[in-house]
Amino acid sequence: MAQFSVRDGIQFSLSTYGKHFVLLLSGAVLVAGSYWFATVAPRFVAEKLEVHQVLDVDMVAMMQQPQDQATDQSTMVLQKVQEVTAKISTHLQTAPKHLLALVLLVFLLVWGLYLTLVLGFMKLVLTIKDKGTGSLDVLFSVSPRQVMRFIGASILFGLYAICGIGMAVLTIPTAMLCKGLLGDKVTMLLAVILWIVLAVAMLSWLVGYAFYGYCIVDKPTIGAREALRMSRDLSRGSRRRIVAAMIIIGLFGGIIMVIANKLVMLSCACTPEQQKTVGKIAVMVVSYPFSMPFFSYIYRSLNGTSR
């Protein structure tokens, strides 16, 4: 089974970042811009067509109730969910259907453009890895079928993650049964150990499917399940190194997001949602030119075609 070196991957990323800085930064700006456009355009169209429904759901405030009201939290949350559901149902029934269809069409188009550019950026860094050069035209060379397969693979990946979370939830009744037999302290210790083991096992399992996007871009004819299967087979025997690589990139992206949020808070008054959007855009612009070549190196190394 092919292996890779995290150190060599970082060196390759830094080298690629230096040689193709303008190209990679331009591509990252296009991807980040499409993400911003995808978050703004549907709401803008809905507001202009007067079919936008504002839902005020302050779940944080609800969970910060005084201790004497803690017993009513579950009832309040249930009532809030029912209230929101009723508002959405009423809005869907009263709003003109053709206007809602238009908003939905805009939503699908702008998010389809964003996913196209994300996959195009993956293809761009693979092209640079293979040929040593590339162009912005590659960003738009991904077919709609590949985008649909990527969406399908993402849904399957999400279902896999939900299955893992479900396994963790099953430990709760087990802990409740053990509480009466072993006592609170022993049960708590065993629960913590079990959750850590399950978290590590689930992370190791899910990380095996992390390269399905690269598989779809690299092999245009494969389907969603085949891409997930291919990613799983490629990562077999290297998952601990992949986890280490993802932790490095995750820390890098987290630092960028924190810095971006602090700068936004100091420079202007923004809502928490706007701060979150700005943080994500900053991560895309700054980290994509480094992280994407890094993962393209890992993918090519696992695929046995590292140069």
PAZAPA-4460 file (N, C-alpha, C; in steps of 0.05 Angstrom, whole numbers, plus 32768, in hexadecimal, padded with zeros to 4 digits):
% residues 307
    n_x    n_y    n_z   ca_x   ca_y   ca_z    c_x    c_y    c_z   seq   type   mol
   8011   7FE8   8000   8000   8000   8000   8012   8019   8000     1      M     A
   800B   802C   7FEE   801B   8045   7FEC   8019   8055   8006     2      A     A
   802E   8063   800D   8030   8073   8025   8038   8090   801D     3      Q     A
   8037   80A1   8030   803E   80BD   802B   804B   80C9   8044     4      F     A
   8059   80DE   8041   8066   80EC   8057   8059   8107   805B     5      S     A
   8050   810C   8074   8044   8126   807A   8058   813D   8075     6      V     A
   8071   8138   807D   8085   814D   8079   8089   8153   805B     7      R     A
   808A   813E   804B   808D   8142   802E   8075   8151   8022     8      D     A
   805D   814A   802D   8045   8157   8024   8045   8175   802A     9      G     A
   804F   817C   8042   8051   8199   804A   8065   81A7   8038    10      I     A
   807C   819A   8033   8090   81A6   8021   8085   81AA   8005    11      Q     A
   8076   8196   7FFB   806B   8199   7FE0   8056   81B0   7FE0    12      F     A
   8046   81B2   7FF5   8032   81C7   7FF6   803F   81E3   7FF6    13      S     A
   8054   81E6   8007   8062   81FF   8008   806F   8206   7FED    14      L     A
   807B   81F2   7FE1   8088   81F6   7FC7   8073   81FE   7FB1    15      S     A
   805D   81F0   7FB1   8047   81F6   7F9E   803B   8211   7FA3    16      T     A
   8038   8218   7FBD   802D   8232   7FC5   803F   8248   7FBB    17      Y     A
   8059   8244   7FBC   806C   8259   7FB2   806C   825B   7F94    18      G     A
   806C   8244   7F86   806F   8245   7F69   8055   824E   7F5B    19      K     A
   803E   8247   7F67   8024   824D   7F5A   8013   825E   7F6C    20      H     A
   801F   8271   7F7A   8010   8281   7F8D   7FF9   8290   7F81    21      F     A
   7FFE   829E   7F6B   7FE9   82AE   7F5E   7FD2   829C   7F54    22      V     A
   7FD9   8286   7F48   7FC4   8274   7F3D   7FB4   8268   7F54    23      L     A
   7FC1   825E   7F68   7FB2   8252   7F7F   7FA2   8266   7F8E    24      L     A
   7FAD   827E   7F92   7F9E   8293   7FA1   7F86   829C   7F90    25      L     A
   7F89   829F   7F76   7F73   82A7   7F65   7F5D   8292   7F66    26      S     A
   7F65   8278   7F65   7F51   8263   7F67   7F43   8263   7F82    27      G     A
   7F52   8267   7F97   7F46   8268   7FB2   7F33   827F   7FB5    28      A     A
   7F39   8296   7FAA   7F28   82AD   7FAB   7F0E   82A7   7F9C    29      V     A
   7F10   829A   7F85   7EF7   8293   7F76   7EE6   8280   7F86    30      L     A
   7EF2   826C   7F93   7EE3   8259   7FA3   7ED6   8267   7FBA    31      V     A
   7EE5   8278   7FC8   7EDA   8287   7FDF   7EC4   829A   7FD6    32      A     A
   7EC8   82A7   7FBF   7EB4   82B9   7FB5   7E9A   82AB   7FAE    33      G     A
   7E9D   8293   7FA3   7E85   8283   7F9C   7E76   827A   7FB5    34      S     A
   7E86   8274   7FCA   7E79   826D   7FE4   7E69   8284   7FEF    35      Y     A
   7E76   829C   7FEF   7E68   82B4   7FF9   7E4F   82B9   7FE8    36      W     A
   7E51   82B7   7FCE   7E3A   82BB   7FBC   7E24   82A7   7FC2    37      F     A
   7E2C   828E   7FC7   7E18   8279   7FCD   7E09   827E   7FE7    38      A     A
   7E16   828B   7FFA   7E09   8291   8014   7DF8   82AA   8013    39      T     A
   7DFE   82BC   8000   7DEF   82D5   7FFF   7DD9   82D5   7FEA    40      V     A
   7DDE   82C9   7FD2   7DCC   82CC   7FBC   7DAF   82C1   7FC2    41      A     A
   7DAC   82A9   7FCD   7D91   829F   7FD1   7D81   82B1   7FE4    42      P     A
   7D8E   82BB   7FF9   7D7F   82CC   800C   7D79   82E7   7FFF    43      R     A
   7D8B   82F1   7FEF   7D87   830B   7FE1   7D6F   8309   7FCF    44      F     A
   7D6E   82F3   7FBF   7D58   82EF   7FAC   7D3D   82EB   7FBB    45      V     A
   7D3E   82DC   7FD1   7D26   82D8   7FE1   7D1B   82F2   7FED    46      A     A
   7D2E   8303   7FF6   7D25   831D   8001   7D19   832F   7FEC    47      E     A
   7D26   832F   7FD4   7D1B   833F   7FBE   7D00   8336   7FB5    48      K     A
   7CFC   831C   7FB5   7CE2   8311   7FAD   7CCE   8310   7FC4    49      L     A
   7CD7   8319   7FDC   7CC6   831B   7FF4   7CBB   8300   7FFC    50      E     A
   7CCC   82EB   7FFA   7CC5   82D1   8004   7CD9   82C7   8019    51      V     A
   7CE8   82DA   8024   7CFC   82D2   8038   7CEF   82D1   8054    52      H     A
   7CF3   82BB   8062   7CE7   82B7   807D   7CFE   82B7   8091    53      Q     A
   7CFC   82CA   80A4   7D10   82CC   80BA   7D07   82BA   80D1    54      V     A
   7D18   82A8   80DA   7D12   8297   80F0   7D25   829E   8107    55      L     A
   7D1A   82A8   811C   7D2A   82B0   8134   7D2B   8299   8147    56      D     A
   7D41   828A   8147   7D44   8273   8158   7D5D   8276   8168    57      V     A
   7D5B   8280   8181   7D72   8284   8192   7D74   826C   81A5    58      D     A
   7D80   8256   819B   7D82   823E   81AB   7D96   8241   81C1    59      M     A
   7DAB   8252   81BE   7DBF   8256   81D3   7DB2   8262   81EB    60      V     A
   7DA2   8277   81E7   7D95   8284   81FD   7D82   8271   820C    61      A     A
   7D75   825F   81FD   7D63   824C   8209   7D73   8238   821A    62      M     A
   7D8A   8230   8212   7D9A   821D   8221   7DA8   8229   8239    63      M     A
   7DA8   8244   823B   7DB5   8252   8251   7DA0   825B   8266    64      Q     A
   7D8C   824B   8269   7D77   8251   827D   7D82   824D   8299    65      Q     A
   7D77   825B   82AD   7D7F   8257   82C9   7D7A   823A   82D1    66      P     A
   7D87   8231   82E6   7D86   8215   82EE   7D69   820D   82F6    67      Q     A
   7D5A   821F   8302   7D3F   8218   830A   7D2C   8214   82F3    68      D     A
   7D34   821C   82DA   7D24   8219   82C3   7D2F   8203   82B1    69      Q     A
   7D42   81F4   82BA   7D4F   81E0   82AA   7D3C   81C9   82A1    70      A     A
   7D29   81C4   82B3   7D16   81AE   82AD   7D04   81B5   8295    71      T     A
   7D01   81CF   8290   7CEF   81D7   827A   7CFE   81DB   8260    72      D     A
   7D18   81D7   825F   7D27   81DC   8247   7D1E   81CA   8230    73      Q     A
   7D1A   81B0   8235   7D12   819E   8220   7CF7   81A6   8215    74      S     A
   7CE5   81AE   8226   7CCA   81B7   821D   7CCC   81D0   820C    75      T     A
   7CDD   81E3   8214   7CE1   81FB   8205   7CED   81F6   81EA    76      M     A
   7D01   81E4   81E9   7D0D   81DE   81D0   7CF9   81D1   81BD    77      V     A
   7CE9   81BF   81C8   7CD5   81B1   81B7   7CC1   81C6   81AD    78      L     A
   7CB8   81D8   81BE   7CA5   81ED   81B5   7CB1   81FF   81A0    79      Q     A
   7CCB   8205   81A3   7CD9   8216   818F   7CDB   8208   8174    80      K     A
   7CE1   81EE   8174   7CE2   81DF   815C   7CC7   81DE   814E    81      V     A
   7CB2   81DA   815E   7C97   81D9   8152   7C8F   81F5   8147    82      Q     A
   7C97   820A   8155   7C91   8225   814B   7C9F   822B   8131    83      E     A
   7CB9   8223   812F   7CC8   8228   8116   7CBD   8217   8100    84      V     A
   7CB6   81FE   8106   7CAA   81EC   80F1   7C90   81F8   80E7    85      T     A
   7C80   8203   80F9   7C66   820F   80F1   7C6A   8227   80DF    86      A     A
   7C7E   8238   80E6   7C84   824F   80D6   7C8D   8247   80BA    87      K     A
   7C9E   8233   80B8   7CA8   822A   809E   7C91   821F   808E    88      I     A
   7C80   820F   809A   7C69   8203   808C   7C56   8218   8082    89      S     A
   7C50   822C   8093   7C3E   8242   808B   7C4A   8252   8074    90      T     A
   7C64   8257   8076   7C72   8267   8061   7C71   8259   8047    91      H     A
   7C76   823E   8047   7C76   822F   802E   7C5A   822E   8022    92      L     A
   7C45   822F   8032   7C2A   822D   8028   7C20   8248   801D    93      Q     A
   7C2A   825E   8029   7C20   8278   8021   7C31   8286   800B    94      T     A
   7C4B   8280   800B   7C5C   828D   7FF7   7C56   8283   7FDB    95      A     A
   7C59   8294   7FC7   7C54   828A   7FAB   7C68   8274   7FA3    96      P     A
   7C5E   825E   7F99   7C6E   8247   7F93   7C83   824D   7F7E    97      K     A
   7C7D   825D   7F69   7C90   8263   7F54   7CA7   8273   7F5F    98      H     A
   7CA2   8285   7F72   7CB8   8294   7F7E   7CCA   8283   7F8F    99      L     A
   7CBE   8271   7F9E   7CCE   825E   7FAE   7CDF   824C   7F9C   100      L     A
   7CD3   8244   7F85   7CE2   8234   7F72   7CFA   8243   7F67   101      A     A
   7CF5   825D   7F62   7D0B   826E   7F58   7D22   8270   7F6C   102      L     A
   7D1B   8274   7F85   7D2F   8276   7F9A   7D3E   825B   7F9C   103      V     A
   7D30   8245   7F9B   7D3C   822B   7F9C   7D4F   8227   7F84   104      L     A
   7D47   8230   7F6D   7D58   822E   7F55   7D72   823E   7F59   105      L     A
   7D6F   8257   7F63   7D87   8267   7F69   7D99   8259   7F7D   106      V     A
   7D8D   824E   7F91   7D9D   823F   7FA6   7DAD   8228   7F99   107      F     A
   7DA0   8218   7F89   7DAD   8202   7F7C   7DC3   820B   7F69   108      L     A
   7DBF   8220   7F5A   7DD2   822A   7F47   7DEB   8235   7F55   109      L     A
   7DE8   8245   7F6A   7DFF   8252   7F76   7E0F   823D   7F86   110      V     A
   7E02   822A   7F93   7E11   8216   7FA2   7E1D   8202   7F8E   111      W     A
   7E10   81FD   7F78   7E1C   81ED   7F63   7E36   81F9   7F58   112      G     A
   7E35   8214   7F55   7E4D   8222   7F4C   7E64   821F   7F60   113      L     A
   7E5D   8222   7F7A   7E71   8220   7F8F   7E7E   8204   7F8F   114      Y     A
   7E6D   81EF   7F8E   7E78   81D4   7F8E   7E88   81CF   7F75   115      L     A
   7E80   81DA   7F5E   7E90   81D7   7F45   7EAC   81E3   7F49   116      T     A
   7EAD   81FA   7F55   7EC8   8207   7F59   7ED8   81F8   7F6E   117      L     A
   7ECB   81ED   7F83   7EDA   81DD   7F96   7EE7   81C4   7F89   118      V     A
   7ED7   81B6   7F79   7EE2   819F   7F6B   7EF6   81A8   7F56   119      L     A
   7EF1   81BF   7F4A   7F04   81C9   7F36   7F1F   81D0   7F43   120      G     A
   7F1E   81DA   7F5C   7F37   81E0   7F6A   7F46   81C6   7F70   121      F     A
   7F37   81B1   7F78   7F44   8197   7F7C   7F52   818D   7F62   122      M     A
   7F44   8190   7F4C   7F4F   8188   7F32   7F67   8199   7F2B   123      K     A
   7F66   81B3   7F32   7F7D   81C5   7F2C   7F96   81BC   7F3B   124      L     A
   7F93   81B6   7F55   7FAB   81AE   7F64   7FB5   8193   7F5B   125      V     A
   7FA4   8181   7F53   7FAD   8167   7F48   7FBB   816C   7F2D   126      L     A
   7FB2   817E   7F1D   7FBF   8185   7F04   7FDB   8190   7F09   127      T     A
   7FDD   81A2   7F1D   7FF7   81AD   7F24   800A   8197   7F2F   128      I     A
   7FFF   8185   7F3E   800F   816F   7F49   8019   815D   7F33   129      K     A
   8008   8157   7F1F   8010   8145   7F09   8021   8152   7EF4   130      D     A
   801A   816B   7EEC   8027   8178   7ED5   8039   818F   7EDD   131      K     A
   8038   8198   7EF6   8048   81AF   7EFE   803D   81C9   7EF5   132      G     A
   8026   81CA   7EE9   801A   81E3   7EE0   7FFC   81E0   7EDF   133      T     A
   7FEE   81F7   7EDC   7FD1   81F6   7EDB   7FC6   8212   7ED3   134      G     A
   7FAC   8214   7ED1   7F9F   822D   7ECA   7F84   822E   7ED7   135      S     A
   7F79   8246   7ED8   7F5F   824A   7EE4   7F48   823D   7ED5   136      L     A
   7F4D   8236   7EBB   7F39   8228   7EAB   7F32   820E   7EB8   137      D     A
   7F45   8201   7EC6   7F40   81E7   7ED2   7F29   81E9   7EE7   138      V     A
   7F27   8200   7EF3   7F12   8203   7F08   7EF6   81FE   7EFC   139      L     A
   7EF2   8204   7EE3   7ED8   8201   7ED7   7ED5   81E9   7EC5   140      F     A
   7EE8   81D6   7EC8   7EE8   81BF   7EB6   7EDA   81A7   7EC2   141      S     A
   7ECE   81AA   7EDA   7EC0   8194   7EE7   7EA4   8193   7EDC   142      V     A
   7E9B   817A   7ED6   7E81   8176   7ECA   7E6B   8176   7EDF   143      S     A
   7E52   817D   7ED7   7E3B   817C   7EEA   7E37   8160   7EF6   144      P     A
   7E3E   814B   7EE6   7E3B   8130   7EF1   7E4E   812B   7F08   145      R     A
   7E66   8136   7F06   7E7A   8133   7F1C   7E70   8142   7F35   146      Q     A
   7E63   8159   7F31   7E58   8168   7F48   7E42   8158   7F55   147      V     A
   7E30   814C   7F45   7E1B   813C   7F50   7E25   8123   7F5F   148      M     A
   7E3A   8117   7F54   7E46   8100   7F61   7E54   8108   7F7B   149      R     A
   7E60   8120   7F7B   7E6C   812A   7F94   7E56   812F   7FA9   150      F     A
   7E40   813A   7FA1   7E2A   813E   7FB4   7E20   8123   7FBF   151      I     A
   7E1D   8110   7FAD   7E14   80F5   7FB6   7E28   80E9   7FC9   152      G     A
   7E41   80EB   7FC3   7E56   80E0   7FD5   7E56   80EE   7FF0   153      A     A
   7E52   8108   7FEF   7E51   8118   8008   7E39   810F   801A   154      S     A
   7E22   810A   800D   7E0B   8100   801C   7E11   80E5   8029   155      I     A
   7E1D   80D3   8019   7E24   80B9   8024   7E38   80BB   803B   156      L     A
   7E4B   80CD   8037   7E5F   80D2   804C   7E52   80DC   8066   157      F     A
   7E3E   80EE   8062   7E2F   80F8   8079   7E20   80E2   8087   158      G     A
   7E15   80D0   8078   7E06   80B9   8084   7E19   80A7   8093   159      L     A
   7E31   80A3   8088   7E45   8093   8097   7E4B   80A0   80B2   160      Y     A
   7E4E   80BB   80B2   7E54   80C9   80CA   7E3D   80C7   80DE   161      A     A
   7E25   80C9   80D4   7E0D   80C6   80E6   7E0C   80AA   80F3   162      I     A
   7E14   8096   80E3   7E15   807B   80EE   7E29   8079   8105   163      C     A
   7E40   8086   8101   7E54   8087   8117   7E4A   8095   812F   164      G     A
   7E3C   80AB   812B   7E31   80BA   8142   7E1C   80A9   8150   165      I     A
   7E0C   809A   8140   7DF8   8089   814C   7E04   8073   815E   166      G     A
   7E1B   8069   8156   7E29   8055   8166   7E31   8061   8181   167      M     A
   7E3A   807B   8180   7E41   8088   8199   7E29   808D   81AA   168      A     A
   7E12   8094   819E   7DFA   8099   81AE   7DF1   8080   81BC   169      V     A
   7DF6   8068   81B0   7DEE   804F   81BC   7DFC   804A   81D7   170      L     A
   7E12   8058   81DB   7E21   8054   81F5   7E12   8061   820C   171      T     A
   7DFF   8073   8207   7DF1   8081   821D   7DE0   806D   822D   172      I     A
   7DCF   805D   8220   7DBF   804A   8230   7DD1   8035   823E   173      P     A
   7DE8   802E   8231   7DFB   801C   823E   7E06   8028   8257   174      T     A
   7E0D   8042   8256   7E17   8050   826E   7E02   8051   8284   175      A     A
   7DE9   8055   827C   7DD3   8057   8290   7DD0   803C   829E   176      M     A
   7DD3   8026   828F   7DD1   800B   829B   7DE8   8006   82AE   177      L     A
   7E00   800F   82A6   7E18   800A   82B7   7E18   801B   82D0   178      C     A
   7E0A   8032   82CE   7E0A   8045   82E5   7E00   8038   82FE   179      K     A
   7DEB   8028   82FC   7DE1   801B   8314   7DF2   8004   831E   180      G     A
   7E03   7FF8   830C   7E13   7FE2   8314   7E2F   7FEA   831E   181      L     A
   7E3B   7FFF   8311   7E56   8006   8317   7E5A   8020   8326   182      L     A
   7E45   8030   8328   7E47   804A   8335   7E4D   8060   8321   183      G     A
   7E4A   8079   832B   7E4D   8091   8319   7E69   8094   830F   184      D     A
   7E7D   8093   8320   7E99   8099   8318   7EA4   8085   8304   185      K     A
   7EA0   806B   830A   7EAA   8056   82F8   7E9C   8058   82DD   186      V     A
   7E81   805C   82DE   7E72   805E   82C5   7E7B   8076   82B5   187      T     A
   7E81   808D   82C2   7E8A   80A5   82B4   7EA5   80A0   82A7   188      M     A
   7EB7   8092   82B6   7ED2   808C   82AB   7ED0   807A   8293   189      L     A
   7EC0   8065   8295   7EBC   8052   827F   7EAF   8060   8267   190      L     A
   7E9C   8072   826C   7E8F   8081   8256   7EA2   8092   8247   191      A     A
   7EB4   80A0   8256   7EC7   80B2   8249   7EDB   80A2   8238   192      V     A
   7EE4   808B   8243   7EF7   807A   8234   7EE9   806F   821B   193      I     A
   7ED0   8066   821E   7EC2   805B   8207   7EBD   8070   81F2   194      L     A
   7EB6   8089   81FA   7EB2   809E   81E6   7ECC   80A6   81D8   195      W     A
   7EE2   80A6   81E6   7EFC   80AC   81D9   7F02   8096   81C5   196      I     A
   7EFE   807D   81CD   7F04   8067   81BA   7EF2   8068   81A1   197      V     A
   7ED8   806E   81A6   7EC5   8070   818F   7ECC   8088   817E   198      L     A
   7ED4   809E   818A   7EDB   80B6   817A   7EF4   80B1   8168   199      A     A
   7F08   80A4   8174   7F20   809D   8164   7F19   808A   814E   200      V     A
   7F09   8075   8155   7F02   8061   8141   7EF1   806D   812A   201      A     A
   7EDE   807F   8131   7ECD   808B   811D   7EDE   809E   810B   202      M     A
   7EF0   80AD   8117   7F01   80BF   8108   7F13   80AF   80F5   203      L     A
   7F1E   8099   80FF   7F2F   8089   80EE   7F1F   807C   80D7   204      S     A
   7F06   8076   80DC   7EF5   806A   80C8   7EED   807E   80B3   205      W     A
   7EE4   8096   80BC   7EDA   80AA   80AA   7EF0   80B6   8099   206      L     A
   7F08   80B8   80A5   7F1E   80C5   8096   7F25   80B5   807D   207      V     A
   7F1E   809B   807D   7F24   808B   8066   7F14   8094   804D   208      G     A
   7EFF   80A3   8051   7EEE   80AC   803B   7EF3   80C9   8033   209      Y     A
   7F09   80D5   803E   7F0E   80F1   803B   7F15   80FA   801F   210      A     A
   7F1E   80E7   800E   7F28   80EF   7FF3   7F14   80E9   7FDD   211      F     A
   7EFA   80E6   7FE4   7EE7   80DF   7FCF   7EE4   80F6   7FBA   212      Y     A
   7EE8   810F   7FC3   7EE7   8125   7FB0   7EFE   8124   7F9C   213      G     A
   7F16   811E   7FA5   7F2C   811B   7F92   7F28   8103   7F80   214      Y     A
   7F1C   80EE   7F8A   7F17   80D7   7F7A   7F03   80DE   7F63   215      C     A
   7EEE   80ED   7F69   7EDB   80F4   7F55   7EE7   8106   7F40   216      I     A
   7EF9   8119   7F49   7F06   812B   7F36   7F1A   811C   7F25   217      V     A
   7F29   8109   7F32   7F3E   80FB   7F24   7F33   80E5   7F11   218      D     A
   7F1C   80D9   7F19   7F10   80C4   7F09   7EF4   80CC   7F02   219      K     A
   7EF0   80DB   7EED   7ED5   80E7   7EE7   7EBF   80D3   7EE2   220      P     A
   7EC5   80BA   7EDD   7EB0   80A6   7ED6   7EA6   8097   7EEF   221      T     A
   7EB3   8099   7F06   7EAA   8089   7F1D   7E93   8097   7F2B   222      I     A
   7E82   8087   7F38   7E6B   8092   7F46   7E71   8099   7F63   223      G     A
   7E5C   80A0   7F72   7E60   80A9   7F8D   7E6A   8092   7F9F   224      A     A
   7E5E   807B   7F9D   7E67   8064   7FAE   7E82   805B   7FA6   225      R     A
   7E88   805B   7F8C   7EA3   8052   7F83   7EB8   8066   7F8D   226      E     A
   7EB2   8080   7F8E   7EC5   8093   7F98   7ECB   808F   7FB6   227      A     A
   7EB6   808A   7FC5   7EBA   8084   7FE2   7ECA   806A   7FE6   228      L     A
   7EC4   8056   7FD6   7ED2   803D   7FD8   7EEF   8040   7FD0   229      R     A
   7EF4   8050   7FBB   7F0F   8055   7FB2   7F1F   8064   7FC8   230      M     A
   7F13   8078   7FD4   7F20   8087   7FE9   7F27   8075   8001   231      S     A
   7F14   8063   8008   7F18   8051   801E   7F30   803E   8018   232      R     A
   7F31   8034   8000   7F46   8021   7FF8   7F61   8030   7FF8   233      D     A
   7F62   8048   7FEE   7F7B   8057   7FED   7F86   805D   8008   234      L     A
   7F74   8064   801B   7F7D   806C   8036   7F84   8055   8048   235      S     A
   7F7E   803D   8040   7F83   8026   8052   7FA1   8023   8058   236      R     A
   7FA7   8022   8072   7FC3   8020   807A   7FD0   803B   807F   237      G     A
   7FC3   8052   8079   7FCF   806C   807C   7FBD   807F   808B   238      S     A
   7FA9   8075   8099   7F94   8086   80A5   7F9F   8097   80BC   239      R     A
   7FB2   808C   80CB   7FBD   809C   80E1   7FCC   80B4   80D6   240      R     A
   7FDB   80B0   80C1   7FE9   80C7   80B5   7FD5   80DB   80A9   241      R     A
   7FC0   80D1   809D   7FAC   80E3   8092   7F9F   80F4   80A8   242      I     A
   7F99   80E7   80BF   7F8E   80F5   80D6   7FA1   810B   80DF   243      V     A
   7FBB   8104   80E1   7FCF   8118   80E9   7FD0   8130   80D5   244      A     A
   7FCE   8129   80BB   7FCE   813E   80A6   7FB6   8150   80A9   245      A     A
   7F9E   8144   80AE   7F86   8154   80B1   7F87   8165   80CB   246      M     A
   7F93   815B   80E0   7F95   816B   80F8   7FA6   8184   80F3   247      I     A
   7FBC   8180   80E4   7FCE   8197   80DD   7FBE   81AC   80CD   248      I     A
   7FB0   81A3   80B8   7FA1   81B6   80A8   7F8A   81C2   80B8   249      I     A
   7F7D   81B2   80C9   7F68   81BD   80DA   7F71   81D2   80ED   250      G     A
   7F88   81CE   80F9   7F93   81E3   810B   7F9A   81FC   80FB   251      L     A
   7FA5   81F9   80E4   7FAC   820F   80D3   7F93   821F   80CB   252      F     A
   7F7E   8211   80C3   7F65   821E   80BB   7F58   822B   80D3   253      G     A
   7F59   821E   80EB   7F4C   8229   8103   7F5A   8243   810B   254      G     A
   7F74   8244   810A   7F83   825C   8111   7F7B   8273   80FE   255      I     A
   7F79   826D   80E4   7F71   8282   80D1   7F55   828C   80D7   256      I     A
   7F43   827A   80DD   7F27   8282   80E3   7F26   8294   80FC   257      M     A
   7F34   828C   8111   7F34   829C   8129   7F3F   82B8   8124   258      V     A
   7F56   82BA   8115   7F61   82D4   810F   7F4E   82E5   80FE   259      I     A
   7F41   82D8   80EA   7F2F   82E7   80D9   7F17   82F1   80E9   260      A     A
   7F0C   82E1   80FB   7EF5   82E9   810C   7EFD   8301   811E   261      N     A
   7F15   82FF   812A   7F1F   8315   813B   7F22   832F   812B   262      K     A
   7F2D   832D   8113   7F30   8345   8102   7F15   8351   80FA   263      L     A
   7F02   8340   80F4   7EE7   8349   80ED   7EDA   8357   8105   264      V     A
   7EDD   834B   811D   7ED1   8357   8134   7EDD   8372   813B   265      M     A
   7EF7   8376   8135   7F04   838F   813B   7EFE   83A4   8126   266      L     A
   7EFA   839C   810D   7EF7   83AF   80F7   7EDB   83B8   80F3   267      S     A
   7EC7   83A7   80F8   7EAB   83AF   80F3   7E99   839E   8104   268      C     A
   7E80   83A8   8107   7E6C   839A   8117   7E5D   8387   8104   269      A     A
   7E61   836D   8109   7E54   8358   80F8   7E45   8345   810A   270      C     A
   7E31   8339   80FF   7E22   8324   810D   7E33   830B   810F   271      T     A
   7E2E   82F9   8122   7E3D   82E0   8124   7E3C   82D0   810A   272      P     A
   7E26   82D1   80FC   7E24   82C2   80E3   7E37   82CE   80CE   273      E     A
   7E39   82E8   80CD   7E4B   82F5   80BA   7E68   82F0   80C1   274      Q     A
   7E6E   82F0   80DB   7E89   82E9   80E4   7E91   82CD   80DC   275      Q     A
   7E7E   82BA   80DE   7E83   829F   80D7   7E88   829D   80B9   276      K     A
   7E79   82AB   80A9   7E7D   82AB   808C   7E98   82B6   8084   277      T     A
   7E9F   82CD   8090   7EB9   82D9   808B   7ECF   82C6   8092   278      V     A
   7ECC   82B9   80A9   7EE1   82A6   80B2   7EE5   828F   809E   279      G     A
   7ECF   8284   8094   7ED1   826F   8080   7EDE   8279   8066   280      K     A
   7ED6   8291   805D   7EE2   829C   8045   7F00   82A0   8049   281      I     A
   7F08   82AA   8060   7F25   82AE   8066   7F34   8293   8065   282      A     A
   7F28   827E   8071   7F34   8264   8070   7F38   825A   8054   283      V     A
   7F24   825E   8043   7F26   8255   8027   7F3C   8264   8018   284      M     A
   7F3D   827E   801B   7F50   828E   800C   7F6D   8288   8015   285      V     A
   7F71   8286   802F   7F8C   8283   803A   7F95   8266   803A   286      V     A
   7F84   8254   8042   7F8D   8238   8046   7F8A   8226   802D   287      S     A
   7F77   822C   801B   7F74   821B   8004   7F8D   8219   7FF3   288      Y     A
   7F9B   822F   7FED   7FB4   822C   7FDD   7FC9   821A   7FEA   289      P     A
   7FC7   8216   8004   7FDA   8204   8012   7FCF   81E9   8017   290      F     A
   7FB6   81E7   8021   7FAA   81CD   8029   7FA3   81BC   8011   291      S     A
   7F99   81C7   7FFC   7F91   81B7   7FE5   7FA9   81AA   7FD7   292      M     A
   7FBF   81B8   7FD2   7FD7   81A9   7FC8   7FE1   8194   7FDC   293      P     A
   7FDE   8199   7FF5   7FE6   8186   800A   7FD7   816C   8007   294      F     A
   7FBC   816E   8004   7FAC   8156   8001   7FAE   8149   7FE6   295      F     A
   7FB5   815A   7FD1   7FBA   814E   7FB7   7FD3   813D   7FB7   296      S     A
   7FE7   8146   7FC7   8000   8136   7FCA   7FF9   811C   7FD8   297      Y     A
   7FE9   811D   7FED   7FE2   8104   7FFB   7FD3   80F1   7FE9   298      I     A
   7FBF   80FC   7FDA   7FAF   80EC   7FC8   7FC0   80DE   7FB3   299      Y     A
   7FD2   80ED   7FA7   7FE3   80E2   7F92   7FF6   80CD   7F9E   300      R     A
   8000   80D2   7FB6   8012   80BF   7FC3   8003   80A5   7FC9   301      S     A
   7FEB   80A7   7FD3   7FDB   808F   7FD9   7FD3   8081   7FC0   302      L     A
   7FD0   8090   7FAA   7FC8   8084   7F91   7FE0   8078   7F82   303      N     A
   7FF8   807A   7F8E   8010   806E   7F82   801B   807E   7F6A   304      G     A
   8014   8098   7F68   801E   80A8   7F52   802B   80C1   7F5C   305      T     A
   8037   80BF   7F74   8046   80D6   7F7E   805F   80DA   7F6E   306      S     A
   8066   80F4   7F6A   807D   80FA   7F5A   8095   8102   7F6C   307      R     A
***
